[in-house]
Amino acid sequence: MLKRVFLAATVVLSIITDLATAFNPLGESRQAAVLINDTVYVYGGDRQNITTTNLYAIDLSLPWNCSNTPWVDRTSDAGNFDVPLTGLHAMWPSPNGRSFYVWGGGNNLLKALAQSGFNQYDVVTRSWSRPSAIANMPQQRKEMSAAWTSTGVAYIWSGHGDKYTGISKFTLSHPPANAQTYYRCLSSRIFYEHSIRF
């Protein structure tokens, strides 16, 4: 009997602890999100035109409502690790379901990111790392898309480079009279198709 009471008390205390640490993040834009198991992780973005390195998580397996959303701030998990300062980036889960990857994007400092912003967050150990550089890693882009397979291949395509991705000059050579259509065609074609095996 005492064992059951202790187990129940442990569960109640853990729920109270989670609720006590819950908060509502301020509004941001240009973030990316990924679902791993029952938890959504939201990273980066901009708040009032300032690029952030915030990492928030919400466990969808817990009951909640819109007036009391149990967000958890995981930003401090970075410790002294230099996480990518980025918005308009891509995120995708690892095949083992233990981590996710961040790649690309841009920032308000007008700087290129280390290793094109390629970083990994381990959801179990709650730690960041920078995987080994990949041969022929594509140049950092923003507003690109990523798709992935269950075997660990990620495809990154589209996007564009500009001063916010560390490229000082980005021009279209000889655009036709209808430059907007030309740009739309370029951005819908594959600027970068790069498969990455993890």
C-alpha positions in Angstrom: 0.0 0.0 0.0 2.8 2.4 0.9 4.5 1.6 -2.3 1.4 2.6 -4.3 1.1 5.9 -2.4 4.7 6.7 -3.1 4.4 5.9 -6.8 1.2 8.0 -7.0 2.9 10.9 -5.2 5.9 10.7 -7.5 3.7 11.0 -10.5 1.7 13.9 -9.0 4.9 15.7 -8.1 6.4 15.3 -11.6 3.2 16.7 -13.1 3.2 19.7 -10.7 6.9 20.3 -11.6 6.1 20.2 -15.3 3.2 22.6 -14.8 5.3 24.9 -12.7 7.9 25.2 -15.4 5.3 25.7 -18.2 5.2 29.1 -19.8 3.8 30.8 -22.9 6.5 31.8 -25.3 6.3 35.3 -26.8 5.2 35.5 -30.4 7.8 34.8 -33.1 8.0 34.2 -36.8 10.2 32.3 -39.2 10.6 29.3 -36.9 10.7 25.6 -37.8 9.2 22.7 -36.0 9.5 19.0 -35.9 7.5 16.2 -34.2 9.5 13.5 -32.4 7.4 10.8 -30.6 4.7 12.9 -28.9 6.7 16.1 -28.6 6.8 19.1 -30.9 10.1 21.0 -30.9 10.1 24.6 -32.2 13.5 26.3 -32.9 14.8 29.7 -33.9 13.0 32.4 -35.7 12.6 36.1 -35.4 11.1 38.3 -32.7 10.7 42.0 -33.7 13.3 41.5 -36.5 15.9 40.0 -34.1 16.9 36.4 -34.9 16.6 34.1 -31.9 18.0 30.8 -30.7 15.0 29.8 -28.6 14.1 26.1 -28.4 10.6 25.3 -27.1 8.9 21.9 -26.6 5.3 20.8 -26.0 4.4 17.3 -25.1 1.2 16.4 -27.0 0.5 13.3 -25.0 -0.4 15.5 -21.9 -3.9 17.0 -21.7 -3.9 20.8 -22.2 -6.0 23.6 -23.6 -5.2 26.7 -25.5 -5.5 29.0 -22.4 -2.9 26.9 -20.5 -0.5 25.4 -23.0 2.3 23.4 -21.3 5.3 24.8 -23.3 8.7 24.0 -21.9 11.7 26.3 -22.6 14.7 24.2 -23.7 16.8 27.2 -24.7 19.2 26.7 -21.8 20.0 23.2 -22.8 22.5 24.7 -25.2 24.8 25.7 -22.3 27.9 27.1 -23.8 27.4 25.4 -27.2 27.2 27.8 -30.1 23.7 27.0 -31.5 22.8 28.4 -34.9 21.3 31.9 -34.9 18.8 31.3 -37.6 15.3 31.7 -38.9 13.7 30.4 -42.1 15.7 27.2 -41.7 14.9 23.5 -42.2 14.5 20.9 -39.4 14.0 17.1 -39.7 14.1 14.1 -37.3 16.8 11.5 -37.1 15.8 8.0 -38.1 16.2 6.7 -34.5 13.8 9.2 -33.1 16.3 10.5 -30.6 17.3 13.8 -32.1 16.6 16.3 -34.8 18.7 18.3 -37.3 18.7 22.1 -38.0 20.2 23.3 -41.3 20.4 26.7 -43.1 18.3 29.8 -42.7 19.4 33.3 -42.2 19.9 35.9 -39.4 19.8 39.6 -38.8 23.6 39.7 -38.2 24.1 39.2 -42.0 26.6 36.3 -41.3 27.0 32.9 -42.6 26.5 30.1 -40.1 29.2 27.7 -39.0 28.9 24.6 -41.2 25.9 26.1 -43.0 24.0 26.0 -39.6 24.1 22.2 -39.6 23.5 21.1 -36.0 21.9 18.3 -34.1 19.8 18.3 -30.9 19.5 15.1 -28.9 16.1 15.0 -27.2 17.1 12.3 -24.7 20.3 13.9 -23.4 18.9 17.4 -24.1 22.2 18.5 -25.7 23.4 20.1 -28.9 26.2 19.0 -31.2 27.6 19.8 -34.6 27.8 16.6 -36.7 30.9 16.0 -38.8 31.0 18.1 -42.0 29.5 16.4 -45.0 31.4 16.3 -48.3 30.0 18.9 -50.7 27.7 20.4 -48.1 25.4 22.8 -49.8 25.7 26.5 -49.1 23.4 27.9 -46.4 20.1 29.0 -47.8 16.9 30.3 -46.3 13.3 29.5 -47.1 14.2 26.0 -48.3 12.4 22.7 -47.7 13.6 19.4 -46.4 12.1 15.9 -46.8 13.5 12.8 -45.2 13.3 9.0 -45.4 13.1 6.5 -42.6 16.5 5.3 -43.5 18.2 8.6 -42.7 18.4 10.4 -46.0 17.4 14.1 -46.0 16.7 16.0 -49.2 17.1 19.8 -49.0 16.0 21.9 -52.0 15.0 25.3 -53.1 15.6 28.4 -51.0 17.8 31.3 -51.7 20.9 33.1 -50.5 21.1 36.8 -49.7 22.8 39.2 -47.3 21.0 37.4 -44.4 22.7 34.1 -45.2 26.2 35.7 -45.5 26.1 36.1 -49.3 27.0 39.7 -50.0 25.9 39.6 -53.6 22.9 37.7 -55.0 21.9 38.6 -58.5 19.9 37.0 -61.3 21.7 37.3 -64.5 19.8 38.6 -67.5 16.3 38.2 -66.1 13.5 38.4 -68.7 11.0 41.2 -68.8 8.8 39.4 -66.3 11.4 39.1 -63.5 8.8 38.0 -60.9 7.9 34.9 -63.0 11.5 34.2 -63.7 12.3 34.2 -59.9 9.3 32.1 -59.2 10.5 29.5 -61.7 14.0 29.5 -60.3 12.8 29.1 -56.7 10.4 26.3 -57.6 13.2 24.4 -59.5 15.8 22.6 -57.5 18.4 25.0 -56.4 19.9 22.4 -54.1 19.1 18.8 -54.1 21.4 17.3 -51.6 20.9 13.9 -50.0 22.5 13.6 -46.6 22.8 10.2 -45.0 23.1 10.0 -41.2 
